[in-house]
Amino acid sequence: MANDDVRFALTYHNATKHSASSIQASPHYLDWQNQPLPFKIYTSIDPIRLPQDADPTGISALSALSEKNIGAGREKIPALKDLARILFFSAGITKKRTSPGGEMYFRAASCTGALYEFELYLVCGDLADLKAGLYHFGPGDFSLRLLREGDYRGVLAHATGGETRVVQAPVTIVCAGTYWRNSWKYRARTYRHFGWDNGTMLANMLAMTNALHLPAEVVSGFVDSEVNQLLDVDTDREVAFTMVPIGHVNAGPPEAPRDIPKLGLPTVPLSKHEVDYPEMRTMHEESSLATVEEVREWRARARARDDVGETPAPNIVAGFSSPDTIEQVILRRGSSRQFERQPITLEQLSTMLRCATQGIPADFLDPLGTQINDLYLIVNAVDGLRPGAYVYHRETGKLEILKEGQFRNEARYLGLQQDLPGDAAADIFFLADLEGTLARFGNRGYRAVQLESGIIGGKLYLAAYAQHLGATGLTFFDDDVIQFFSPHAGGKSAIFLVALGKGRKVR
């Protein structure tokens, strides 16, 4: 099984590391005349407009983020207006900016380079106000387009090896990553970004399903070829990455049809030409699962972990409170382009950490509260906390100081010599035992570790903006990050970085 040969993931990770010398040796200039379109546009299918008049949930952002999991005891079937809210606040257009080069569209969730490489597809049975089918979500005109008519939930049930949440979901959203839309800027490192960018989107999605009291789970174990065939994607360019079953019905879906014909639906080309980075496709192919038996074995291995129990943190965040609803916070959220060199409070930092680490309902994180990434911090300006390097113990909610001192210059350097991490009040570095994770999950563990960092990072974003603070995700010099936090971080790998603080308005 290709997934078990973890040399592929280790080779990809090492080959895409940043260092001061690698940046200088391989400069990259953006071809603005060949910039990809921000949307996948089907040219031959009429849109089904989504409702835009749904009532707000009234649920505070901090509560939506802190809720651990909605039970799936009784039937809970989302209406079309619920799906519209979930889609809009996960991937919809929330802001527009006009520049000499044209209009730029900003989405509900943070994304590297604002390139938004993920497409959302919806697979449902017959709903009260939407017929069964496979649909594509178009953020540009806030519409669905029917790609296949009929109930194809059985395909997902089979592909996931009978995963209970998928079998009993009236609706499942499939997230598919588009290589070129992100690799135009970030080249082969884009496969890391798949996890980050899908993760921030899923953080929004899970917060919205919580606010709507709908059960949901992130599912990353499935037969890749079966799901890609259903979506009818060109796997050299676009691939299914995760899925989120939403809601609960007692009856299972019909059996998967034996024949799923190709659609060949025309779409607008993303660019005049695309540059191929085969390392990404190889990484995806070698982390793919080929049969239902592989999926079941992989999930059993993923759930066999017994050294981490459920996080005992309370559901409701004590201390800081905010009346802002989850919708208000998502609409306000951005990515800070500058930080004021002003302190935040320990209470604010603790709230962000608690909200982000309550546990993620996911098939690779069982029991709920299991976490692959460890959080290390450089604290620059937090009232009530000495400046220095820390590690966060989420089980107790405590920060352990590793070394004391003012490390703004070091933070700036580690964050690819950018001012943002040096000016931030605190920088959170995601570090993981990558070799241990791959030993348990195989190459697919590389998807899991990046995805989890993106989901936690997305929660940090929302918890920051709920407190009228700012946040931004950043890249980093991999090995230098590990060296800075060593010896405590010895043997780990740098995965992600989020800077937090008081955002400065840029004119």
N, C-alpha and C positions, 0 to 999 in steps of 0.2 A: 504494500500500500504506500503510495507516494507520500501521503500525509505523515507517515511515521519516520521518514528520512529527514530529520530536522536540520541536516546540513544546509538545506535550501534556505530556511528561515534565517539561520545564523549568517550564512553568506550574504543574503540580501541586507540584513541589518547592518553588518559591518561595512558593506560596500556603499551604503547610503548614509554613513555617519558624516557629520560635519566636523571640521577642524579648521583652525585658522589657515593652515597650509592648503587644505582641500578647496576652500573658498577662493583663495588666491590663484590656485592652479587651474581652476575650472570656472572662469567667470561666465555668466549667462545674461544675455541681453534679450529683452522682450521684443518680439515682432508684433507691434501693435496692429499692423495691417492684416495679421493672420489670427487675431484674437478670437477665441471660440465664442459662439453664441451662448448666452446664459440659459437658454431653454431648449428642450427637445420639442420640436414642432412637427406633429403629424399633419400632413397636407391634405389628406383625403377623407378625414372624419369630422363630422360636425360636433361642436362642443355641446356639453350638457352643463349649463350654468349652475354653479353651486349657490345655495342661499347665503346671503350676507347679513341677514337681519336676526340672527340668533341672540337670545338674551345672554348677558354675561353670567358666568358661573357664580360670581360673588365670593369665590374661595380665595383666600390670601395666598400669595406666591409662596411664602415660607411654609404654610401648611401643605400646599400641593407638592412642594419639594420634599417635605419631611414625612409624608404619608408613606408607610412601608409597602403595603400591597393591598389591593382591593380583592376581597374574597370572591370566589366564583360559585357560590352556592346555588343561587336561583338565576332564572333567565334574565339576562341584561342585554338588550339588543339596541345598538345605537341607531338613532334616526339620522336621516341625511343631514339635518342641521348640525348634529353632533359630529359627524364625519367632516363636515365643512369646517367646523371650528378646529378640530384636531389637525386637519391638513393645513389650514391657514396659519395656525400658531406654531406649526412645525416647520413649514417650508414656504409659506405664503410671502408675498411682497408687502413689507411694512413701511418702507421708505423709498423715495426716489430722489436722485440728485442729478441735476442737469449740469453738464460741463461742455467745454468746446468740442470734446470728442463724442458727445451724445449723452443719452440718459443712462444712468447707472441705477440698477435695482438692488435694493438690500432686502434680505430675507429675514424671517423670524428667528432663525438660529445662526450662530456665528459659523463662519467658514473661512478656511485659509485663503487669503487673497481675494475674498468675496467672489469666488469663482463657481461655487455651488454645483459641485459635480454629481450630486445625488438626485436621482429620479425616483418618484414614488408611484407605485402601482397598487391598485386596490382589487382584491379578490373577494367576492361576496356571494352569498346565496340570495334568494329573493328577500328583499326588505320591504317595509311598508311603502317606501317612496323611492325605491331604486331596484331595478330588476337585476337578477343574478347575472354576473359577468366578471370579466377582467377589464379593468379601467386604467387609464393613465391619467395622472393628475397634472394639469397644466397651470403652473403658478402665474404665467403671463396674463391669462384671461380668466383665472380662477374658475376652471372648468374641469370636468371629467370627459374623457373620450373612451367610448366603448370599443375595445379591441377584440374581445371574444364574447359572444352572448352565451349564457348558460352557467351552470354552477360548477366551477372548477376547484372548489375547496378540497375535493378529494385528492387532487394532484398534490397540494401542499401537505395534506395529511399523510399521503404515501411518502413524499420526499423527506418528511421529517421523522419517518419511522413511527408514526402514530403518536407523536407528541400530543399530550392531552389537551393543552391549551389551544393548539391548532385545530385538533379534531372538533372541539366544542366551541370554536369561534364562529360567529356569524359573518365576521369581516376580518380579513388579514391584510395589513399593509406591507408590501415588499419594497425594500430599499435597494436600489441598484446603483452602483458607482460607474461613472463614465471617465475613463482614463484621461483622454486628451484635454478635457475641460480644465483639469488641474495640472496636468504635466506640461501644458503650455508654459507655465511659470516655474513649476517645482520639479520638473523632469522625473527621474526615476524614483525620487523620494515620495512621490505621490501615493504609493501604496500605504505608507505610514499615515498619510492624510486621510485615506479612506476611513480608518478607524476614528480619527479625531473628528472629522466633519460629519460622518454619520452619527457619531456619538453625541455631539452637541444637539443635533436634530432630534435624536431619541430622548435626550434629557427634556426637551420641550414637550415631546409627544407623551412621555410618561407623566409629566406634570399635568398636562391637559386631561389625560384619561383619569388621573386621580381626581382632578377637579370635577369631572363629569361622573365620578363614581362608577367607572367602567373598568373591569379587570383587564390587564394587559401584561404582556411578557415579551422580552426580547429573545428571539430564537435565532441562533446562529448555526445550529447543526442541521444540515439538510443535504440531500443529493443535489449538487450544484447543477448538473446537466438537466435534471428534470424541471427545476424552477426556471432556468434560463430558457428552456424550450417553451415553457408556458408563456413567458414574457415575450418570446420571439425576438431576443436581442442578439446582435452581432457580438459574440464573446471576445473578439479581438478589440472591441471598443467599449463594451458595457457588460457588467456582470452583476448578478444578484449577490448581495452581501449579507443582509439580515432580513428578518421579517418580524412583524409585531401583530400577533392575534389580539383582537379587541372584542370584548363582550363575551357572553356565554349563552349557549343553548344546550339543552339536554340531548337532543337528537344529533347524531353525527352526520357528516356530509355524504352525498352519494359517492359511489366508487369512482375512482379516476377513470376517465375515458381511455380506451386503449390507444386511440390515435389522436394526436394533437397536431393538426396540420400547420405548416408554416404560413405566416401571414404576408410577409414581404411588403408591409405597409410603408409607403414612401415618407421620408422625413427630410427636413431641411438640413443640408450638411453643416456641421459645426464651424468649419473653417474651409478656406480654399484648399489647404493641404494639412495633413497631420504628421507629426514627427513621432516615430515609434520608439518606445522604450521597452524592449522585450523583458527586462528584469521584472517589471511589474506583473506582466502576464504570467511569467514563470512562477513568481511568488504566489499568485492566485491559483494557478493550476496545481502547484505542488501542495497547496493547502486545501484542495478540494476533496470532497468525499464522493465516491463513485457509486456506492450501492447502499440500499437500506440497511444491510447488515453492518456496514462500516459506520453509518450514522448511529445505530443503536449501540455499537461497541464504543464509539467515541463519547456518546452522552453518558454511558455508564462509567467510563473513566473520568469524565469531567465531574460527575457527581459522587465520586468515590472519595473525595477529600474529607478527612475527619479531623484535621488539625485546626480548623477555624470554625467557630460556632457563630451563632447569630449575634450581631452587634447589639449590645445591651442599651444603646442610646435611646432616649425616649422619642416617641413620635413627634411630640410638640416641642419645638425649640424653646427652651427657657431663656429668659433674659430679654434680648432685643425682640421687639414685635413691630410689625409693619402692617398697616391696613390695606396696602396696595394689592389688588387682585393679580392673579397670575397673568391675565390678559393685559392689564396695565403695564406690568413689568416687562413682558415680552415686547410690547410695542415701544417701550422706552429703551430697551436694551440696544447697545451698540458694541463696538470694539474700541476701547480707548486708544486714541492716537498719541496722547500725552498725559502724564500724571503730574499733579501738584506734589511738591515735596512736603506734604503735610501728613501728620499721623492719623491713623484710624484707631478705634478703640479695640481693646482686647475682646470686648463683648461682640463687636462686629466681626472680628476675625473668627472667633469661636462659633458664631452663628453660621458663617459661611462653611466652615469645616464640618460642623454637625449636619447641616442640611445636605451637604454633598456626599456624606459617607453613611447615610442611613441604611443603605443596601439597595441593590438593583435587582428587580425581578428578571432573571435571565437564565437560560438553560445551562450556561457554563459557570454560573455563580450559585451553587447550591451547597449548603442551605443559604437562605436569604441572609445577607450580611457578610458572606464570603467576599474577600477583595484580593485581587492579584497585585495591584500597584500599592506601593507605600508612598506616603506623602512626606517630603522633606521641604523645609522652608528656609529661605533667607529673609529674616525680619529686619527691615530698615527703619520703620517708624510706626510702632504700635504702642500706644499708651498702656502702661502696665506690664510691658514685656521688654526685657533687655534686648538691644540689637544683637543679632548673631545668627548662627545656623542651628536649626532644630529638626527633630523628627516628630511626627504626629502619631500618637497612640490612640487610634480611634475607639478602641474598646473602653478606654477610660476617659477619653476626651482631653488628655493631657499632652502638653508639648514638652519634650525633653531637649534641653539645650546641649548641643554637641560642641560648640565653641562660641565664645562671646567675642563681639567686636562689630565694628561698622564695616559692612561688606558691600557697600553700594557699587564700588568700582568692580569688584569681583562679579556681582550680579549682572552688571552691564556687559562685562566681557563674556560671561557664560551664555547670556542671551543673544549671542551672535553680534556682540559689540553694538547693541542698540541701546538707546537712552531709556526706553520704557522700563526694563527690569531694574535699572539703576535708580530710577526716580520713583518706582512703585513703593507703597508702604510695606508690602510683603510679596514674595515670589514663591510659588508652590511648584516644586519639581516632582514629577511622577517618576519613581524608580521601581524597577521590578527585577525579580530573579528570573531572567528570561530563559536561561537554560533549564531551570526547574519547571517553568511553565510549559516549555516545549516538550519536556519529558513526559508530562501528563497529558497534554492536549495534542501533541504532534505539531506540525506546521500550522495547523488551524489555531493553535494557541497564539500565534503572532497576530492573527485577526483579533482574538479575544483581548489581548493585553492592550492593544492600541484602542480598541473599541471602548473598553472600560475606562481608559483614561479620558477619552472624549466625552463619555456620559458624565463622569464626575466633574470634568472641566466645565461642561455645559451647565451643571447644577451650580458650580461656583459662580459662573457668569450671572445666573438668575438671582442667586442669593445676594450677590454684590449689588446688582441693580435694584433689588427690593429694598436695599438700605441706602439707596441714592449714592452708591459708590460706582466705581468703574472697574473693568476687567478687560484683559486681552490675552489671547493665546499666542505663544511664541515658539520659535524653534531655538536651537541651542548647539553648543559644541559638546558632543556626546561624552567623550572620554574625560574631558575637563570637568564636567559636572560630577562624574563619579569620583574623580580625584579630589575635588573640593570637599565632598561629604564623607570621604574616607578618613579613618578606617571603617567607620560604621557602615558605609555603603559598599564596602568591598564585595566584588562578585556580582553586583547588580548592573543593570543597564538603564540608561536614560530613555524615557518614553515620551514625556510631554512636559510643557511648562505653561503656567498661567500666572500672570502678574495682576495684582489687586491693589487698589488705592483710590484716591480721590482724583477723578478724571478732570482734566483741564479742557475747557471749551476752546476748540481750534477755530479761528476765524478765517 
